[in-house]
Amino acid sequence: MVGWAPQQKVLGHPSVACFLSHCGWNSTMVGLSNGIPFLCWPYFAYQFLNQNYICDVWKVGLRFNHDESGIIKQEEIKDKVEQLLSNKTIKARALDLKEVATKVLKKVAALTITLTILLNG
């Protein structure tokens, strides 16, 4: 385990098959922009809302089920990894959203350049 890693570079590597994420906003955006399916493990607050979008709205990830004590068991993790890696629909949707994100980012970049030119005269 490491305390920090260059997330964009790691998730952009072709060997990465899925992303175990706490569903923070930056992590969600990096995962989406790289077309990576998610295994969602939120901790608090807005991360649960992001998990809902990832799993229920965008359909690019899976959530873990907790036991009656609130624990996610080893077997649950194994099962969800296997489900995610065998689900071609989730991967296809993740790649579709990558394309959408790429198009939006290009438009945002063009707008940013235009605004910078206008503001700096």
Backbone as CSV, one residue per row, in Angstrom:
resi,resn,N_x,N_y,N_z,CA_x,CA_y,CA_z,C_x,C_y,C_z
1,MET,0.835,-1.176,0.000,0.000,0.000,0.000,0.883,1.244,0.000
2,VAL,0.414,2.248,-0.713,1.097,3.532,-0.712,0.120,4.604,-0.251
3,GLY,0.637,5.664,0.306,-0.200,6.758,0.775,-0.747,7.603,-0.360
4,TRP,-0.028,7.679,-1.465,-0.450,8.494,-2.592,0.112,7.900,-3.865
5,ALA,-0.628,7.987,-4.940,-0.170,7.545,-6.259,-0.751,8.498,-7.295
6,PRO,-0.096,8.626,-8.451,-0.628,9.497,-9.512,-1.864,8.833,-10.149
7,GLN,-3.023,9.126,-9.569,-4.259,8.430,-9.925,-4.566,8.469,-11.419
8,GLN,-4.439,9.626,-12.049,-4.733,9.738,-13.478,-3.830,8.800,-14.284
9,LYS,-2.558,8.759,-13.947,-1.613,7.909,-14.662,-1.912,6.421,-14.418
10,VAL,-2.207,6.081,-13.169,-2.507,4.678,-12.842,-3.767,4.221,-13.563
11,LEU,-4.847,5.005,-13.465,-6.110,4.595,-14.078,-6.066,4.642,-15.599
12,GLY,-5.145,5.398,-16.155,-4.984,5.447,-17.600,-4.191,4.284,-18.172
13,HIS,-3.607,3.475,-17.315,-2.810,2.333,-17.780,-3.721,1.246,-18.334
14,PRO,-3.371,0.648,-19.481,-4.245,-0.353,-20.114,-4.434,-1.633,-19.303
15,SER,-3.610,-1.880,-18.306,-3.759,-3.084,-17.485,-4.840,-2.951,-16.408
16,VAL,-5.302,-1.735,-16.159,-6.298,-1.516,-15.107,-7.665,-1.951,-15.609
17,ALA,-8.282,-2.885,-14.871,-9.587,-3.427,-15.273,-10.744,-2.810,-14.503
18,CYS,-10.487,-2.341,-13.283,-11.543,-1.710,-12.497,-10.914,-0.831,-11.424
19,PHE,-11.760,-0.040,-10.791,-11.307,0.951,-9.828,-12.091,0.775,-8.536
20,LEU,-11.420,0.339,-7.468,-12.016,0.291,-6.141,-11.937,1.703,-5.582
21,SER,-13.097,2.362,-5.479,-13.106,3.789,-5.175,-13.963,4.116,-3.958
22,HIS,-13.550,5.151,-3.218,-14.362,5.687,-2.137,-15.449,6.608,-2.684
23,CYS,-15.436,6.836,-3.978,-16.450,7.627,-4.688,-16.388,9.116,-4.381
24,GLY,-15.193,9.602,-4.071,-15.003,11.039,-3.974,-15.173,11.646,-5.361
25,TRP,-15.481,12.943,-5.411,-15.770,13.556,-6.709,-14.582,13.492,-7.668
26,ASN,-13.382,13.818,-7.211,-12.218,13.785,-8.104,-11.948,12.368,-8.600
27,SER,-12.032,11.391,-7.714,-11.815,10.002,-8.117,-12.876,9.554,-9.117
28,THR,-14.110,9.986,-8.894,-15.190,9.642,-9.821,-14.900,10.216,-11.204
29,MET,-14.489,11.482,-11.250,-14.205,12.116,-12.543,-13.023,11.453,-13.250
30,VAL,-11.982,11.116,-12.502,-10.820,10.460,-13.111,-11.201,9.080,-13.631
31,GLY,-11.965,8.330,-12.864,-12.413,7.006,-13.317,-13.268,7.103,-14.564
32,LEU,-14.228,8.029,-14.563,-15.097,8.201,-15.734,-14.301,8.622,-16.960
33,SER,-13.379,9.553,-16.780,-12.621,10.053,-17.934,-11.651,9.013,-18.495
34,ASN,-11.405,7.951,-17.746,-10.556,6.865,-18.237,-11.340,5.632,-18.665
35,GLY,-12.660,5.673,-18.557,-13.488,4.546,-18.988,-13.319,3.305,-18.127
36,ILE,-13.109,3.503,-16.828,-12.853,2.388,-15.919,-14.110,2.072,-15.106
37,PRO,-14.557,0.818,-15.080,-15.680,0.428,-14.215,-15.287,0.529,-12.740
38,PHE,-16.266,0.797,-11.887,-16.039,1.047,-10.462,-16.538,-0.083,-9.568
39,LEU,-15.799,-0.317,-8.507,-16.284,-1.026,-7.333,-16.373,0.047,-6.258
40,CYS,-17.575,0.325,-5.784,-17.814,1.478,-4.921,-17.760,1.111,-3.442
41,TRP,-16.969,1.881,-2.702,-16.823,1.693,-1.258,-16.779,3.068,-0.591
42,PRO,-17.918,3.781,-0.601,-17.942,5.121,-0.008,-17.824,5.066,1.507
43,TYR,-17.345,6.170,2.087,-17.160,6.269,3.533,-18.169,7.203,4.190
44,PHE,-18.422,8.361,3.588,-19.302,9.327,4.239,-19.868,10.322,3.240
45,ALA,-20.887,11.023,3.694,-21.475,12.192,3.048,-21.779,11.991,1.566
46,TYR,-21.314,12.919,0.750,-21.644,12.947,-0.669,-21.155,11.719,-1.438
47,GLN,-20.218,10.969,-0.866,-19.688,9.798,-1.555,-20.790,8.761,-1.816
48,PHE,-21.775,8.690,-0.940,-22.892,7.765,-1.143,-23.775,8.221,-2.307
49,LEU,-23.924,9.528,-2.464,-24.656,10.054,-3.615,-23.899,9.735,-4.901
50,ASN,-22.587,9.930,-4.903,-21.785,9.592,-6.079,-21.911,8.105,-6.406
51,GLN,-21.910,7.256,-5.373,-22.102,5.818,-5.593,-23.432,5.557,-6.300
52,ASN,-24.485,6.253,-5.895,-25.781,6.076,-6.548,-25.714,6.436,-8.024
53,TYR,-25.027,7.524,-8.342,-24.876,7.887,-9.751,-24.064,6.828,-10.496
54,ILE,-22.953,6.404,-9.930,-22.080,5.424,-10.578,-22.829,4.117,-10.848
55,CYS,-23.561,3.640,-9.850,-24.205,2.318,-9.952,-25.595,2.358,-10.573
56,ASP,-26.408,3.356,-10.212,-27.819,3.347,-10.593,-28.161,4.219,-11.794
57,VAL,-27.454,5.332,-11.948,-27.760,6.257,-13.038,-26.864,5.974,-14.239
58,TRP,-25.554,6.048,-14.036,-24.620,5.828,-15.146,-24.392,4.359,-15.433
59,LYS,-24.626,3.503,-14.438,-24.481,2.048,-14.567,-23.084,1.631,-15.034
60,VAL,-22.073,2.204,-14.341,-20.678,1.894,-14.653,-19.948,1.282,-13.460
61,GLY,-20.712,0.784,-12.498,-20.077,0.195,-11.331,-21.029,-0.629,-10.493
62,LEU,-20.452,-1.271,-9.491,-21.208,-2.097,-8.552,-20.921,-1.631,-7.136
63,ARG,-21.924,-1.804,-6.265,-21.760,-1.491,-4.846,-21.626,-2.791,-4.074
64,PHE,-20.991,-2.698,-2.927,-20.852,-3.841,-2.046,-22.055,-3.930,-1.114
65,ASN,-22.409,-5.160,-0.733,-23.440,-5.396,0.271,-22.751,-5.668,1.600
66,HIS,-23.250,-5.038,2.654,-22.721,-5.228,4.002,-23.496,-6.331,4.710
67,ASP,-22.862,-7.009,5.644,-23.594,-7.972,6.465,-24.350,-7.206,7.564
68,GLU,-25.033,-7.919,8.429,-25.838,-7.280,9.476,-25.017,-6.432,10.441
69,SER,-23.710,-6.653,10.485,-22.825,-5.855,11.344,-22.216,-4.663,10.605
70,GLY,-22.552,-4.511,9.320,-21.989,-3.418,8.535,-20.642,-3.749,7.917
71,ILE,-20.263,-5.022,7.953,-18.964,-5.459,7.435,-19.125,-5.975,6.000
72,ILE,-18.153,-5.639,5.169,-18.104,-6.204,3.818,-17.157,-7.397,3.887
73,LYS,-17.690,-8.563,3.640,-16.930,-9.810,3.777,-16.044,-10.056,2.552
74,GLN,-15.009,-10.844,2.761,-14.070,-11.202,1.703,-14.788,-11.829,0.513
75,GLU,-15.735,-12.701,0.778,-16.473,-13.369,-0.302,-17.276,-12.370,-1.135
76,GLU,-17.827,-11.343,-0.479,-18.572,-10.301,-1.185,-17.638,-9.537,-2.125
77,ILE,-16.449,-9.216,-1.651,-15.477,-8.511,-2.499,-15.104,-9.378,-3.698
78,LYS,-14.800,-10.630,-3.448,-14.432,-11.564,-4.526,-15.564,-11.674,-5.555
79,ASP,-16.799,-11.826,-5.069,-17.946,-11.965,-5.965,-18.144,-10.722,-6.827
80,LYS,-18.013,-9.538,-6.216,-18.231,-8.303,-6.978,-17.123,-8.066,-7.999
81,VAL,-15.889,-8.417,-7.647,-14.795,-8.290,-8.615,-15.084,-9.204,-9.810
82,GLU,-15.468,-10.426,-9.552,-15.780,-11.358,-10.636,-16.959,-10.873,-11.473
83,GLN,-18.004,-10.378,-10.816,-19.163,-9.850,-11.550,-18.763,-8.690,-12.449
84,LEU,-17.993,-7.771,-11.890,-17.607,-6.583,-12.641,-16.737,-6.939,-13.842
85,LEU,-15.768,-7.825,-13.628,-14.855,-8.176,-14.715,-15.525,-8.992,-15.806
86,SER,-16.610,-9.676,-15.487,-17.296,-10.487,-16.501,-18.451,-9.736,-17.161
87,ASN,-18.773,-8.548,-16.685,-19.918,-7.805,-17.198,-19.475,-6.863,-18.316
88,LYS,-19.720,-7.277,-19.547,-19.298,-6.489,-20.712,-20.133,-5.212,-20.871
89,THR,-21.371,-5.237,-20.375,-22.239,-4.059,-20.484,-21.701,-2.904,-19.658
90,ILE,-21.269,-3.192,-18.426,-20.714,-2.134,-17.582,-19.458,-1.550,-18.217
91,LYS,-18.600,-2.391,-18.734,-17.372,-1.901,-19.381,-17.707,-1.045,-20.600
92,ALA,-18.678,-1.489,-21.394,-19.073,-0.728,-22.580,-19.641,0.638,-22.180
93,ARG,-20.453,0.686,-21.147,-21.012,1.967,-20.683,-19.902,2.880,-20.168
94,ALA,-18.925,2.297,-19.462,-17.797,3.094,-18.966,-17.031,3.713,-20.131
95,LEU,-16.824,2.940,-21.184,-16.118,3.472,-22.361,-16.952,4.529,-23.079
96,ASP,-18.277,4.350,-23.107,-19.157,5.358,-23.702,-19.063,6.672,-22.931
97,LEU,-19.074,6.582,-21.604,-18.969,7.799,-20.793,-17.600,8.451,-20.923
98,LYS,-16.576,7.647,-21.171,-15.247,8.210,-21.427,-15.300,9.109,-22.661
99,GLU,-15.979,8.647,-23.694,-16.107,9.445,-24.919,-16.860,10.748,-24.655
100,VAL,-17.940,10.655,-23.897,-18.710,11.850,-23.546,-17.834,12.814,-22.757
101,ALA,-17.122,12.304,-21.768,-16.253,13.147,-20.941,-15.179,13.817,-21.785
102,THR,-14.611,13.088,-22.717,-13.567,13.639,-23.588,-14.121,14.796,-24.417
103,LYS,-15.313,14.628,-24.980,-15.928,15.694,-25.781,-16.223,16.928,-24.928
104,VAL,-16.746,16.708,-23.735,-17.069,17.828,-22.848,-15.794,18.568,-22.448
105,LEU,-14.738,17.820,-22.108,-13.488,18.461,-21.705,-12.880,19.284,-22.830
106,LYS,-13.016,18.829,-24.067,-12.509,19.608,-25.202,-13.268,20.926,-25.328
107,LYS,-14.595,20.876,-25.121,-15.397,22.095,-25.188,-15.036,23.042,-24.044
108,VAL,-14.850,22.503,-22.858,-14.474,23.319,-21.700,-13.110,23.965,-21.932
109,ALA,-12.182,23.202,-22.495,-10.850,23.753,-22.771,-10.936,24.901,-23.771
110,ALA,-11.733,24.725,-24.815,-11.886,25.784,-25.813,-12.523,27.021,-25.183
111,LEU,-13.511,26.830,-24.344,-14.158,27.955,-23.670,-13.187,28.657,-22.728
112,THR,-12.381,27.897,-22.021,-11.396,28.471,-21.097,-10.393,29.332,-21.849
113,ILE,-9.932,28.847,-22.981,-8.986,29.614,-23.801,-9.640,30.907,-24.289
114,THR,-10.884,30.815,-24.762,-11.603,31.996,-25.245,-11.781,33.016,-24.130
115,LEU,-12.198,32.559,-22.952,-12.373,33.472,-21.821,-11.061,34.112,-21.394
116,THR,-9.990,33.336,-21.419,-8.674,33.878,-21.052,-8.259,34.983,-22.019
117,ILE,-8.481,34.766,-23.306,-8.143,35.778,-24.320,-8.987,37.043,-24.110
118,LEU,-10.284,36.838,-23.855,-11.160,37.997,-23.648,-10.785,38.782,-22.388
119,LEU,-10.476,38.074,-21.318,-10.157,38.747,-20.068,-8.788,39.423,-20.063
120,ASN,-7.860,38.848,-20.835,-6.510,39.420,-20.866,-6.309,40.386,-22.016
121,GLY,-7.350,40.565,-22.817,-7.356,41.565,-23.862,-6.423,41.298,-24.961
